[in-house]
């Protein structure tokens, strides 16, 4: 019987089973937090509205800039709105899904991570779903509205390639940010108090991508293209949509490489998570 199970599943089956367990655990924990949130509906509406307004201040700053100038880095306001919307929406989806990963350092320091290790569910799923904050929908809504504004005011020839690339950008960009969240959490196994370092690449990254690459130095653009490939969230694929020159004179096919970049980032983040988890030795308390 045991031999039959091994022959039928193998390593791939075990991994598939672990993935299924993780998804189920994540869904159950998220559902629990949503029920808890909906018990106080007025509070939920107010905090969601607060998140919507707070994140909207970034775009208001851009509008104020354009009250004085006609273009920023050679990009008009609708083009900036497209970049902003893509970045905010992709990040908002990742932040909604696994934004609680930045709490891992606190769990490592106070030893409460131990309680997750003894539960019959993958630790990554538990940490990602911990204190799921439905109020983060405010950022998703705000990014969606700005993206809609940009699309409505752009005069583009909507070919099949452009239409296909829009949802691919959003989903792949969200996965890239998810990978950054997981990799940052893995780093906290070592640093323990590095949430601000992680935020510099997550929240800082989405703010960076809200502006065109032409306003930044070449070295910075290289870094977010080849080292931490955040440029594939919007800069590179959006260049195809807008008909703009590609950052660093990249070849045209790179606009459609975002899903491959996202898959690579997720794979590397998974390896980093496993390596970090193996280094955890508890607090001894």
C-alpha positions in Angstrom: 0.0 0.0 0.0 2.8 2.4 0.9 4.7 1.5 -2.2 1.6 2.1 -4.3 1.2 5.6 -2.8 4.7 6.5 -3.5 4.5 5.3 -7.0 1.2 7.1 -7.6 2.3 10.4 -6.2 6.1 10.8 -6.0 7.7 14.0 -5.1 5.5 16.0 -7.4 2.4 14.5 -5.7 3.7 15.4 -2.3 4.4 19.0 -3.4 1.0 19.2 -5.0 -0.6 18.0 -1.8 1.3 20.6 0.3 0.2 23.3 -2.1 -3.4 22.2 -1.8 -3.1 22.1 2.0 -1.6 25.6 1.9 -4.4 27.0 -0.3 -7.1 25.4 2.0 -5.4 26.7 5.1 -5.1 30.2 3.6 -8.8 30.3 2.6 -10.0 29.2 6.0 -7.9 31.7 7.9 -8.9 34.5 5.5 -12.5 33.6 5.8 -12.2 33.8 9.6 -10.7 37.3 9.5 -13.3 38.4 7.0 -16.1 37.3 9.3 -14.4 39.1 12.1 -14.2 42.2 10.0 -17.8 42.1 8.9 -19.0 41.9 12.5 -18.1 45.7 12.6 -19.3 46.9 9.2 -19.2 50.6 10.0 -15.6 50.3 11.2 -14.8 48.4 8.0 -16.3 51.0 5.8 -14.5 53.8 7.6 -11.1 52.1 7.5 -11.5 51.2 3.9 -12.4 54.8 3.0 -9.4 56.0 5.0 -7.1 53.6 3.1 -8.7 54.9 -0.2 -8.1 58.5 0.7 -4.6 58.0 2.1 -3.3 56.2 -1.0 -5.0 58.8 -3.2 -2.7 61.5 -1.8 0.1 60.2 -4.1 -2.0 60.8 -7.2 -3.1 64.2 -5.9 0.6 65.1 -5.7 1.0 64.1 -9.3 -2.0 66.2 -10.3 -0.5 69.2 -8.5 2.7 68.7 -10.5 0.8 68.7 -13.8 -0.9 72.0 -12.8 2.5 73.5 -13.4 3.9 71.3 -16.2 2.6 69.7 -19.3 4.7 66.5 -19.1 6.9 64.7 -16.6 9.9 62.9 -18.0 8.3 63.3 -21.4 5.1 61.5 -20.3 1.7 63.2 -20.3 -0.8 62.9 -17.5 -2.9 60.0 -18.9 0.4 58.0 -19.5 1.5 58.7 -15.9 -2.0 57.7 -14.7 -1.6 54.4 -16.6 1.8 53.7 -14.9 0.4 54.8 -11.5 -2.8 52.7 -11.9 -0.9 49.5 -12.9 1.6 49.9 -10.1 -1.0 50.6 -7.4 -3.4 48.0 -8.6 -0.8 45.2 -8.8 0.7 46.2 -5.5 -2.8 46.5 -3.9 -3.7 43.0 -4.9 -0.4 41.6 -3.4 -0.8 43.7 -0.3 -4.4 42.5 0.1 -3.4 38.9 -0.3 -0.2 38.6 1.7 0.6 42.0 3.1 0.7 40.5 6.6 4.1 39.0 5.7 5.8 42.0 7.1 4.7 41.0 10.6 6.9 37.9 10.5 9.9 39.7 12.2 7.7 40.4 15.2 6.7 36.8 15.5 10.3 35.7 15.2 11.4 38.1 18.0 8.6 37.2 20.5 8.6 33.5 19.7 4.9 33.4 18.6 6.0 31.8 15.3 6.5 28.6 17.3 2.7 28.2 17.6 2.4 28.2 13.8 5.1 25.5 13.4 3.1 23.0 15.4 -0.1 23.5 13.5 -1.0 21.0 10.7 -0.8 23.6 7.9 2.0 25.2 5.9 3.7 28.1 7.8 3.7 30.3 4.7 0.0 30.1 4.3 -0.6 30.9 8.0 1.7 33.9 8.0 0.3 35.2 4.7 -3.3 35.0 5.9 -2.6 36.2 9.5 -4.7 39.3 10.3 -6.0 39.5 6.8 -7.0 43.2 6.3 -10.0 43.6 4.0 -9.7 47.4 4.4 -6.8 47.1 1.9 -9.4 47.0 -0.8 -9.3 50.8 -0.6 -5.9 50.8 -2.3 -7.2 48.4 -5.0 -10.2 50.5 -5.7 -8.1 53.7 -5.8 -5.6 52.2 -8.2 -8.4 50.8 -10.4 -10.0 54.3 -10.7 -6.7 56.0 -11.7 -6.0 53.2 -14.2 -9.5 53.7 -15.6 -8.9 57.4 -15.9 -5.7 56.8 -17.8 -7.2 54.3 -20.2 -10.2 56.6 -20.9 -7.9 59.5 -21.8 -5.3 57.7 -23.9 -5.7 57.7 -27.6 -4.4 54.2 -28.4 -4.9 51.7 -31.2 -6.2 48.8 -29.0 -4.7 45.8 -30.9 -5.1 42.3 -29.6 -1.6 42.4 -28.2 -2.4 45.5 -26.1 -5.7 44.1 -24.9 -4.1 40.8 -23.9 -1.2 42.5 -22.1 -3.3 44.6 -19.8 -4.7 41.8 -17.5 -1.4 40.0 -17.8 0.4 43.0 -16.5 -1.9 43.3 -13.5 -1.8 39.7 -12.5 1.9 39.2 -13.2 2.8 42.5 -11.4 0.8 41.3 -8.4 2.8 38.0 -8.4 6.1 39.9 -8.6 5.1 42.0 -5.6 4.0 38.8 -3.7 7.4 37.4 -4.4 9.0 40.5 -2.9 6.8 40.2 0.2 7.8 36.5 0.7 11.5 37.2 0.0 11.5 40.1 2.5 9.8 37.9 5.1 12.5 35.3 4.5 15.1 37.9 5.2 13.5 38.6 8.6 14.4 35.1 9.7 17.9 36.4 9.8 17.6 40.1 10.5 14.5 39.7 12.8 13.9 43.5 12.8 13.9 44.3 9.1 10.3 45.2 8.4 11.4 48.7 7.3 13.9 47.2 4.9 11.2 45.0 3.4 8.9 48.0 3.1 11.5 49.9 1.2 11.2 47.3 -1.6 7.4 46.8 -1.4 5.9 50.2 -0.6 8.9 52.0 -1.9 8.9 49.9 -5.1 5.3 50.7 -6.0 5.9 54.5 -5.4 9.0 54.3 -7.7 6.9 52.6 -10.5 4.3 55.3 -10.4 6.6 57.6 -12.2 8.2 57.0 -15.7 11.7 55.5 -15.9 12.9 58.6 -17.8 13.0 60.6 -14.5 15.4 58.3 -12.9 19.1 57.6 -13.3 20.3 54.8 -15.6 21.9 52.8 -12.7 18.6 52.8 -10.7 16.7 51.7 -13.8 19.2 48.9 -14.3 18.8 47.8 -10.7 15.0 47.5 -10.9 15.3 45.7 -14.2 18.0 43.2 -13.8 18.5 42.8 -10.0 15.0 43.3 -8.5 12.9 43.2 -11.7 10.1 45.5 -10.6 10.4 47.2 -14.0 8.4 44.3 -15.4 5.4 45.3 -13.3 4.7 48.2 -15.6 7.6 50.1 -17.1 8.6 47.4 -19.7 5.1 46.1 -20.7 3.6 49.5 -20.6 6.2 50.7 -23.1 4.6 48.4 -25.6 1.1 49.6 -24.7 2.0 53.3 -24.9 4.3 52.9 -27.9 7.2 54.3 -26.0 10.9 53.4 -26.2 11.8 50.5 -23.9 13.9 51.2 -20.8 17.6 50.5 -21.4 16.7 49.8 -25.1 15.4 46.4 -24.2 14.2 44.3 -27.1 10.5 44.4 -27.9 9.8 40.8 -26.9 10.5 41.7 -23.2 7.1 43.4 -23.0 5.6 39.9 -23.0 8.1 38.4 -20.6 6.4 39.6 -17.5 4.7 36.2 -16.7 8.1 34.5 -17.0 9.7 37.1 -14.8 6.9 36.7 -12.2 7.3 32.9 -12.3 11.0 33.2 -11.7 10.6 35.7 -8.9 8.1 33.4 -7.2 10.4 30.4 -7.5 13.3 32.3 -6.0 11.2 33.7 -3.2 10.0 30.2 -2.4 13.6 28.9 -2.2 14.5 31.9 0.0 11.5 31.2 2.3 12.5 27.5 2.7 16.1 28.5 3.5 15.0 31.1 6.0 12.6 28.8 7.7 15.3 26.2 8.1 17.5 28.7 9.9 14.8 29.5 12.5 15.8 28.3 16.0 13.0 29.8 18.2 13.6 32.2 21.1 13.9 29.5 23.7 11.1 30.9 25.7 
